Amino acid sequence: VENQKVPSVKELSSVEKEYSDNDTSVEEYIDDPHLLWSCNHGILVYHSIEKEKCLCPAQYYGVHCEYQSQRLSITMRTRKQSALENQLTFKLHIYLIDYNDQKILSYEQIPYLCFVEQSFTLLYDRQSKPLNKTYVVRIDIFSLKISTKQKPIEYRTSYYYSINYLFLPIQHLTIDIMIPENNSQPQLSCSLQCGKYGDCYAYFNQATEFYCRCHPGWTGKTCEEQYKCQCSQGSLCVGVNHRTNQSICICQLDRTGPLCYIDQTCDFCENGGTCIQLYGRANTGFRCLCTDEYFGDTCNTPKYQIILNGIDQIQASSVLLHFIKVDKYDGNERQTVFKKINNLYQTMLKIYYADDYHLVYLEITSVHQTRREYYLIILHNKTIDRATIVKTVFLPIEQYCPSIYDIKQNVTSIDDRFKRLKYYHQICQKNLKLKCFYDEKQMCLCTAESHLTDCFNYNHNQTYNCNDYNYCLNQGQCFQDKLACPRESLCVCDNCYFGSRCQFTTIGYALSLDSIIGYHIQPYVPVNRQPSSIKLGIALTVIMFIIGIMLNILSAITFNQKSTHCFGCGYYLLAATITSLMTITVFTAKYWFLLMMQMKLITNYKFLNVNCRLIEFLLKFLPPTVDCLYACVAIERSVNVTLGTSFKKSKSTHAAKFVIIIVILFNILSAIHDLTHRRLIEDTEEERQWCIVTYQHLKWLQWLNSSLNIIQFVAPFLINIISALVIITTATRRRTTSQSRMTYCEHLNDQFHQNKHLLISPLILTLLAVPRLIISFFSGCMKSQRQPWLFFAGYFISFIPPMTTFLIFVVPSKSYTKEFKQTMKRYDKLVKRHFTLQ
């Protein structure tokens, strides 16, 4: 079959028309009353051998179509749970199944038509069905992608209906199907053994009933029977019809026929419209899915287009446009269109609308708004001509419509709203630049000629709850374009949440670079055209990397010498230097990784997922490790001063090696929960990927994470301060005993002056880490994605301490400075000797 040229629908239609024009045998038979009524409910056809033959419909059988078939008549109505997926259409396969062996006796496939009743018939395997068998109806729903790079056909879910009264020859079943927004997942605990060629699923409407959904090429109750798939390439085999032994196929949108071998060529959809076959196995109709710019049965009518400029002046992630058509007989007709602003730097918004209108109000949406924010963007005295398609609108402040309570007029002191109405004209006459305003029940316009007021009733509290099904998470507000059969929807998120379903949050104790600048990185845009904040981040990252690498290399040169290993401090500082090198390198890698991921330069999911988990895990435990090693240095110094001549250098060096290992292991264990709970999530609607971690549903883990953050911040700081005070007071006490000519206070002042770097260093490190801690704990969340500068600065400042090992420990110390200079002289001699020999 695959090698044969299969005619298209258009070719088949032309052949059928030609045959009907030339053949007059049917007209000849119509004059004979016997032949006219001999087929009862069937159609009389001419047969080359039997001459006359009756073609019976599914409901009847027999030579003259005189017997009724035992059948199941189904009337079905479908609807979607939400309009989240506007680039999908659906096909429904309805099977009549023998429940005992799960064999398909008959089936029908229908398209998704919102709230449209569709009727069809399913036949049993024999005319006199056995009453000892159990029959059920299973409905499989498949999603078909209109325009996507993903799989064109995906399984969504299944419904289950039992047939109870088998003694009835004809039964009628009325079904209302709701298509869920998410694909069903295989069940881990299942009463069926589906083997390796099937997966166990629960029915959407019967969670306690299970069935095996077999892989293509396998069938049976437990997917143990193999069959040869006859469907065309690109289609999906879903089973075998037991009566005909033919494969049951799910076709792509551009194919049709029982086995999907017929090209679905539909040339009446204009302007890029997508042709959808309305009925599955019989080519009885098509429907056009139009693009945003056109509408109509064949997508031949352009919509009104409004180009809204100056959208960057408003601080919102989405807007509502209220189109109002004035009718002096039926009142005002209002329809609302919503639009999401996906780009923080977007300056223009295109809106398409099909119906006629007179007024257009733009409303800025917010979840917890106390006052409405309206703009009058279009005003026509009469319905605009369809030929005027494109309307460009700028958004100046003069088009703002304030509340009557925001206008400084005496009319607001009148409590009775009806008495207050007669003074509304004074508002327009005293505010000549005012275009509009509103009160609790009305929207008012200021006329251009006489500055009078024209008000009409307006419902400000209209709800948009997506048919009482809010798929938005974290208390997001759901909007959809139509009440009954929505095609588009969006979520208006709270300040602390973002994403197409408000599924991501900036709340938490781990400040993430993704949540700070993720939305500022423009996909598919080169670096030189990225926003200034991203370019500044690139420059700072490069500068910090170069300075950090240079200073840490100088520290490594100093602390790698044997003379610095007489005490444990040398080992601690060497380990801290290596850890600082790793920290500044991983920090730089994180910025570039996020940049390339959001710019879509890297798209491999496995690579992105590994880097997401690994980089964030390293950034979680490396900076605290550096702080802990600095604290170890302070502890050893204080112990050395306290013990004096009793301090054992050899024990100090041996203990340092074990302490370093313990510190590293402790910080790894304290960050392991981040590695296990962090994941890479793809937001398909916004075409972005996010590396996030959340502990909202695990309160104990959230508490543990918070406690560890506090301990890792406070403990090193306190250790450094206490150790410095111990060193100063101990040295002062000894000096007072040995040098009695000076008072205790004078010695104390002298020791503070000599060891001031021991106090200044931890204070500087603490101050550098404070912004990150304050932002993480006390701001609660990022209030606006458009204003990232405070968080941006706090994040970058928190990575300065790993760059300062050389400045804090080598420069203030005479011994370390001397060792560094001597080492550099040796390197200088080696370099000169090398070039001299050459």
N, C-alpha and C positions, 0 to 999 in steps of 0.2 A: 504493500500500500504506500509505503514511504516514497518509492521510486516513481509512482504514478503522479501525473499532473492533476491535481484536484481543482475543479472549477470553483471560482469565487461565488459569493452570494449574488453579485450583480450578473454574472454569466448565467447562473441557474435561473434567475428571474426572467432573463431575456428568452431563454429556451422555453420556459413554461408559457410565456406570453405567446411565443410563436406557435406552439403546439395548440393552445386554446383558440387561436385565430383560424388555424387550418382545419381543425377537427370539428365536424358537425354531427358526429354520430349521436352525441348526447341530445341534441335538439330534435333529432329524428325520433328518439325513444320517448321524449316527453309527451308526444301526442298519443302514446299508448297508455291508457289509464292503468292497465294491469302492471306494466313495468314501472309506472310512476309511483305506485303505492306498494310494490312488492318488497322494498327494502326497509319499510317501516321507519326506524330512526337512523338508518344508514344512508349511504350515498351509492347510487347505481353507477357502475363503471363498466366500460367495455373491456373484455378479456379476449385475447386472440384465439384461445381454445374453447373456453366455456361460454364465449360470447357475452353473456350478461353475468355480472357478479356484484354482490353487495359488499361495500366497504363499511364495516361497522365501527362506531366509536368505542372508546374504552368501556363505556357503561353497558354495552349490549354485545351479544354474540349470537351465533347461529347463522344458517344459510340466508335467512331473510332478516337478520338482526332482530329476532323476535323474543329473545331471552335476555333478562337482565343479569349482568355480572354481579357476583358478590364482591363488594368493593368497599373501600374506605374513602369517603369524600371529605376533603379538608379545605377549610377556609382559613387563611392565615393573614395576619397583619404584623408588620415589622416596624421597629423603631430603634434608634441608637440611644445608648445610655447618656452619651455626651457628644459634643461636636469637637472634641479634642483633635481627632484625626480627620482633617478635611481633605486629605489627599488619598482617601481610601474609598473603595466601593466594596460591596460584599456579594457573595453568592451563597445561597442556602441549598443544601442537599437534604431532601426529605426521603427517608428510607422506611419501607415496611419490612420488618425483620422478624424471622422466626427466632424467638428468644432462646430456645434450647441450644441451637447450634450457631446462632448469630448469622444465618444466611440471609442475604438481601433478596427479597422476592420481587419487589418493584421499587422504583424510585422516581423522583421528579426533582428538577433543579429550577430555582426561581431567583431572580435578582432582588437586591434590596431596593424597595420602593417605600419611602417613609409614609406610614399610615395609609397605605393603599391595600385594600383587600384583594387577595389573589386566591383563586380557587382552582383545585386540581383533584385528580382521582388516582388512587393507588389500588392495584389489583392483587388478589391473593394468588398463590401458585396454582390453585385448582379452583374450578367453579363451585364445587361443594367442599368448602373448607372443613377440615376435621376440627371437632369441638374440643378435643383433648389437648390441643396445642396452645401455646401462649404466643401471642403476637404483640409486638410493640412498635412504636414509631420513634425513630431517632432522627434528630435534625442536626446536621453538621453545618457550622458556619465558617466560611473562609473569607479572609480579607484579600483583596486584590489591589495592588499599588498602581496608582494612576501615573505617577512620575516619581521615581526613586531609584537609587542605586542598590537598594537592598533586595531581598528575595521578593519576586513578584507575587507569589502566592504563599499565604501563611494560614495555618489553622488557628481559629479563634476560640470556639467552644462548642458544646453539644447540649441539646435538650432531649428529654426522655418523657414519653407519654405512653401509658399502658392502654390496651384495648380490653374493656371489661365484658362487654355483652356480645360474645361471639355467635350466639344463636340468631342475632339479627343479620339478615343478608346484606343490608346496606346500613352503614353507620356514618354519621357526620361528626366531624371533629372541628371545633373552632379554637384557634390558637393565637395568642398574642405574644410575639417574640420581642424581647429586648436584647439588643446586641451589646454585650459589655465592652468596656473600653480597653481591657487588658486580655492578653492571651491566657487561656487556661494552661496550667503547668502539670506535668506528670506527678502522680501521687506516689509518695515514698512508702506509705503503708496501704496495701491494697489486698483485697481478698482474692484477686485473680492472679494467675501466673502467666504473664504475657510473653515470657521468654526473651530472647535477644533480638527478636524481629518485631517487637511491639512495645508500646508504653501504656501504662494503666492511667486512665483518666476518670475523674468523677464528673457526673452530669451537672450542668450549671443549675438546673432547677431541682435536682435530686442528689444531694451531696452524699447520700448513703448508697447510691447505685453506681457501679463501676462498669467500665467496658475497656477492651483492649483496642487501641488505635494502632493498626498495623502499619509497618513500613511499606512503601511501594513494592509490589511484587509478592506480597504475603497477605493472606486472609485467614478466616476461621475465628472461632471463639477465643483461642489463645494464640492466634497468628502462627499456627503450625502448618498451614497449607500454602504451598507456593504456586504462583500462577505467572503467566507471561503478560507483562503490561503492554497493551496495544495502543496506549495514548501517544500522541505526537511528542516530539522533543520540546521541552520547556513547559509542558503541562504536568499535572500532578495526578498520579494513580491513587485512588482512594478505596478501591474494592472491586468486586466482581458481581454482576447481576446473575443470580442463581438460575433464573429462567432462561436467559439468552446466552449465558456464559461469555458475556462481553465485559470488557473493562469499563469501569466508571471513572470518568476523567473530570478534572477541574481545569478549564481552559484559561489561558491568559486573556487579557482584554482584546488583543488583536487576533484571536483565533476563536473558532466556533465549530459546531458539529459534535456528534456523539463521542468521537475520538480526537477532536480538536485538530483536524487536518484541513479545515476550510479557513481560508483567510477571511477575516472579518473586515472587508473593505467597505467603508462607509464614507461616501464623498459628499454628503449633504451637511456635515458639521463644518462650519466656516470659522475662520479667524482663530485657528489653533484649538478648536474644541475637540474633546475626546469622545469617540463613539462607543457607547455601551449597549450591548445586546440586552434587550429587556427580558426575553424568555429563553430558557436554557437550551432545550433540545429542538425547538422549532423556531425558525427564523421569522417570528411574527412581528418584530418591532425593534426599534433602536431608540436610544436617548442620547442627547448631546450633553456632556459635562463641559460647561463653558469656562473660559479663563475669567479673571477678575474684571477685564475690560469690557466684556460683552455678555449679553443675555438673549433669551428667546429660544424657540424650539430648535433652531439651527445655528444659534450663536451669531446671528446676523445683525443684531441691533446693538449699537455701542451704548455703554452706560455714560452717565454724566461723570466727568472727571474734575475733581477739585484738587488743585495743587496748593498745599498750605505751606507757606514759607514762614521762617522765623520760629520754627518749633523748638529751636534750641533755647529760646527765652523762657520756656516753662520748665519747671522741675518736676517731671512726671515720667513714668514708664509707659503710660497708656492714656488715651483720650477717648471721649465719647462725642459723637456728632449727632445732634438731634435735628432731623429733617422734618419740617413742619409744612404741611399743605393746608392752605386756608380755604374753607368752603363755607359760604354764608348760609347754606341750608343744613348741612350735616355737621357743622362745627369743624374744628381743626383736627387734622389727621397727623399723627406724630409717629415717626419711625426712628429707631436709634441704630447707628452704625458705630462700632468700636474699632479702634486701631491701636496696635501695640508699637511702641517706639523701641526697637531692638538695639539701636545704636545711640550711645551717649552723645555722640558728636553729630547726630543727624540734624540737619537744618531744614529739610523738606519732607513733607508727608503727602502721599497720593491717596485719595479716597475715591472709590467708584460707587455710584448709586444709580439704580435703574429707574425709579419712579420720579414723577414731577414733584417740584417743591417750590416754596416761596421763601422760607426762612431756614437758616442753618445756624444752630448754636453749637459751640464747642465747649464741652465740659471736661475739666481736668479731674481725674478720678483719684480718690484716696480711700484707704480702708477706714481710717478713723477720723474722717474729715468732719468738722463741726459746722463749717460754712461752705456753701457751694461756690464754685469758681467758674463763671460763664464768660464766653466771648461771643459776640454777635459777628460772625464772619461773612455771612451773605444775607442780603435783604433785597427781594424783588417785589415790585408792586403787582406783578402778574406772573403767571406761570411762564418759565423761560422756555424758549424754543428748543426743540430737540437738536436742532442744528448747532446750537451753542453748547458744544460738548465740554470744552476745557475752560475752567474758571480758575485763575490764579489769584490767591488770596494772601495778603501779608497780615501778620499778627501784631499790630501796634497796641500800645496800652490804651489808646482811645476806644478800642472796641471792647474793653472790659465792661462787664455788666455787674455792678456792685449790688449788694443787698441794701434794702431800704434803711436798714439799721446802721449801715456804714456811711450813709450820706448824712451830712450835718444839716438836717432840717427839723422843724418843729412838729412835723406830722407824725413822727414816731411816738410822740407823747400821747396820742389818741389811742385808747385801748381798742375801741370798736373798729374793726377792719373796714366795715362798710361805710362808716362815717369818714374814715381816713381816705377813702378812694377819691373823694371829690377834691382833695388837695394835691393829688399826684401831679397835676399839670404844673404846679408851682416848682416841682423838682426839675422838670425839663426846662422851664423858663429861666430858672436861676443858675442852671448848669448847662450852658450852651454846647459844650463839647460832649455832653453825656449822650450816648446812643441808646442805652437800655438800662433797666434795673429790674429787680424782682422783690416780691414779698413772699409770705407763706404759701399763697395759693395762686399767684398770678405772675406772669412775665409781661413787662411793660416796655414799649418802644417810645422813643421821643421822635416825633415827626420832624422832618428836615425844614419844612416851610414855616410853620407857625409855632414850632416847639411845644406842641401839645402832646398829650399822653394817650397812647393806644394800648390797652391791656387786654389780655386773653388768659383764660384759665390754663394753668400749667401744673402738672403733678411733679413736684420735686422729689417725692419719696417713692418713685417707681422702683420696684425691686427687680433685680437681675440675679435670680438664684438658680438658673439652669435647671428648671423643672424640678426644684427641690432636691436635685442631686448635685452637690458641690464637690467636684473632683479636685478642686484646689486644696492644697495642704496648708497646714499652719495658719488656719483662719483666714486664708485668702478669699477674696470676693470673686464670684464666678459671673461672667457676662457671656451671653450668647446672642446671635443676631436674630433668631426667630424662636418663638415659644414652642411651636409644635414640632417642626422639623428643622432644627438648627444645622447650619453648615459650617459656622465658625464660632469659636469661643476663645476667651482669654481669661487669665487670672490676674487680678489686681492684688499685689502682695503688700504685706506690712513692711515697714521700714527696714526691719531686720532680716527680711527674706527676699530671695530672688529665684529666677528660673521660670520656665514655662508653666510650672504647676506650683510655684512657691516652695519647691522641694529643697532648696539650698538655703543655708542661713549663715550669717556672719556672727551669730551669737556663739560664744565659747571662750575658753581660756587659752586657746592656742591660736594666736594671730596668724592668719594664712595670707600668703602673698596672692593666692588665687582670688580671695574675696576682696582684696584691696585694689588690684589693677587688672583683674581678669577681664572685666567688661570694657576696660579702656583699650585693650588690644584688639585691633580690627582684623577680622579674618580676611584672607586673600588680599591683603594690602601690604606692599613692601615696607621695609623699615623706614625709609626716608619719608614716607607719607603717614607714618604712625603719629599719634598725638604727642604733644610736648612732654607730658608726664612719662610716657614710655621712653622717649629719647633721653630724658633726664635720668631715668632709671638705668638705661644702658650705660651712660657716661659714668654715673656713680658706681655702678657695679665694676666696670673696667678699672676705674681709679682705685677703688677699695681692693680689688684683686691684686693689682700691681704693687700698691703700697704694702698690703698684707703679706704678699709673698716675699718681698724684699726684706721687710723687718723680721719676719719669722726665719728667713734664711740666715740673717745676721745673728739671731738668737740661737739657732741651731749650731752655727759655727762656734759660738761662745760656750754653750752647755755641752757640746760634744767632746770637749777637752777633758783629759783624765784629771787634771788639777781641780776641776769643778766637781768631781765625784767623790771628794773627801767626805762630804756630808750628803745626807739624803736630799737636801734642797736641790742639788745639781740634777739628780734623777727626776725629781718632780718637775723642775722647770724644763728639762729636756722633753719629758712626756707631754707637758703642757704646750711646748712649742710645736711638736708633731701634731697634736690634736688641733691646735690653732690653724696650722697649715691645711689640715683636712677640712676644718670648718669653713674657712674662707673660700676654699675650692668648691665645696658642696654648695655654699651660698651662691656663688657665681653660676654654677651649673643649674641651680634651681631657677634662677631668673631666666636664663637662656632656654631652659627646657619649657617653662611656662610660655615664653614668647613664641617659640616654634610650634608648640602645641596649639595655641589659640590662633596663630597665623595659618594653621593647617599645612605647615611645612613637614610635619611628622604626623602620620595617620595610622600607623600600625598599632593596633589596640594592645597586643601583648607587650610590645616595647614600652608604650606609654604607661601601661598598668604597672610594670616592674619598676620603671623610673619614678612613678608617682609614689609608690610605697617605700622604695629604698631611700630616695632623696629626703622625703619628709621624716623618715625614721632617723636618718643620720643628723638632720637638723634638730631633731628632738633631743638627742642624747649628747651630741658633741659639745655644744656651748656649756651645759651644766658640768660636763666633765672638766672643761678648762677651769671653771670657777672652783670646783672641788680641789683640783690640783693646786691652785693658788692658795686655797685654805690650808692644804697640807704643808705648804711652805711656811705659812704663818705659824702653824702649830709647832713645827720643828724649831723654828727660830725662838719661840717663846720657851720651849722646853730646854733648849740649849742655854739660854740666858739664865733660866731658873736653876738648872743643875750646875752650871759653871764647869769646874774642872772634873766633875763626876760624869759629865756627858760622854758617852761612848760613840765615837765616830763610826766604828765598824758595825755596831748594832743599828745605827741610824741608816746606813746604806743598805743593809740587808732588809730592814723593815720597810724602807721606801719601795723596794721592788714588789713586795707583797701588797702594800697599800695601794700602789698604782693599779695592780690587777683587780683588787677589790673595788676600787672607785669606778673603774671602767665597767665591771660586771654589774655593779649597783645601778649605774645610769642606764645601761642597756636594759636591765629588767624593769626599771621605772618607765621606760619608753616602749616596751614591747606591746602594750595595749594599743598604741597608735598604729603599729605595723599590722596588727590583726584586724583592726576596725576601719582602717583607711581603705578607700576604694575609689576607683575611677568611674565616674558616672557620665553618660553621654546624654546631653539634652538635644534630642533630634530636631525639635522645633526651632531652636535658636542656633543649631549647628555648632554647639560648643561642648567641650569636655571639661569636667571639673574633677580635681583631685581633692576630695573632702573626707573629713572624719567627723562623726557626731556621736555623742553619748546621751542624747536626749531621752532615750528609752531605757537607759541603764543608769539609774540614779546613783547607785553605789560606785560605778565606774567614773561617773562625772565627779562625784565627791573625791574619789581617789586621785583623779587627774588634777583637780584643784589643789588638793593637799600637797601633792608632789611638787607642783609649780611653786607653791609658797615656800616649801622646805628648801627647794633648790635655789630659791632667790635669797631667802632670809638667812639660812644657815651659813653659807660662805661669808656673807657680809658680817654677821655677828662674830664668827670665828676670827676674821681678819681684825676687827676692831678690838675684841677682847685680847687677842694675842699681842697686838700693838701696845695696849695699855699695860699688859703684864710685863712686856719687855721694858717699857719706860719706867714703871714703878719699881721693878726689881733692880734695874741699873741705878735708879735714884737712891734706893735704900742702901745699896753697897757703896755708892760714892759718898753718901752722908756718913757712913761708918769710917771709911778710910780717909776722907777729907773733911774734918770737922770744922775747918775754918769757914765753910759755906753752910748756910742753912739748908734745911730740907726743901723749902720752896725754891730756893735758888738752884739747887741741883735738879729739881723737877723741871724747872723752866729750861735749864740747859739741856736736859735729856729730850724734852719735847722739841727743842730746836734742832738737835742732832738727828733725831729719829722721826722727824715730821713726815718723811716720805712713807713711813709705815702706816700712817693714818690717812695721808692724802691718796695713796694708791687705791685702797679699798673704797674710799669715798667716791673717787672718779669712776671706778668700775660699777659701783652701785648706781650712781647718777645716770650712767649710760644705759643701764638695764631698766631703770625706773619707767621710762616712757612706754616700753612694751608691757610692763606689768600693769600700769595704770590703764592703758587702752584695753587690755584683755579683761581686767576685772571690773573696772568702774564705769566704763562707757556703755557696757551692756551689748552693744552691737554697732555696726557701722550704719549711721542714720541715713547716709546718702552715698550712692555709688558715684555721684558726680563730683563729690568733694573728698578726695582721698588723701589730701596732703598731710593731715595730722597723722593718719595711720601709716602713710608712706614714709614719713620722717621717722616715726617710732620704730618701724620695722628695720630700716637701714641703720639707725643709731644702735640698735640692740646687737648688731654684728661688728661694732667697732672694738669691743674688748679683745676678741681673738687677734686683733692686729697690734695690740699694745704690749705684748710680752717684753719686747726689747726695751721699750721706753719706760716701763714700770720697774723692771728688775735689773736691767743691765746698766742703763744710764745713771740712776741714782747711786749704784753700788760702786765703791772705789775698787774693790777686788775684782768684780766682774768686768768693770771697764778696763782695768789693767790687763786682765786675761784676754779680753777682746782685742785690745791694741797689739799685744804680743802675738796673738794668733794671726792677725792681719799682716804683721810684719813678716811672719814666717811664710805666709802665702805669697806675699810680694816678692820675697827672695826666691821662692820656688819658681814663680812665673818668670822672673828676670833670668834665672839660671837656665830655664828651659829655652828661652829665646836666644840666650847667648850660645848655648850648645848647638842650636840650629844654624 
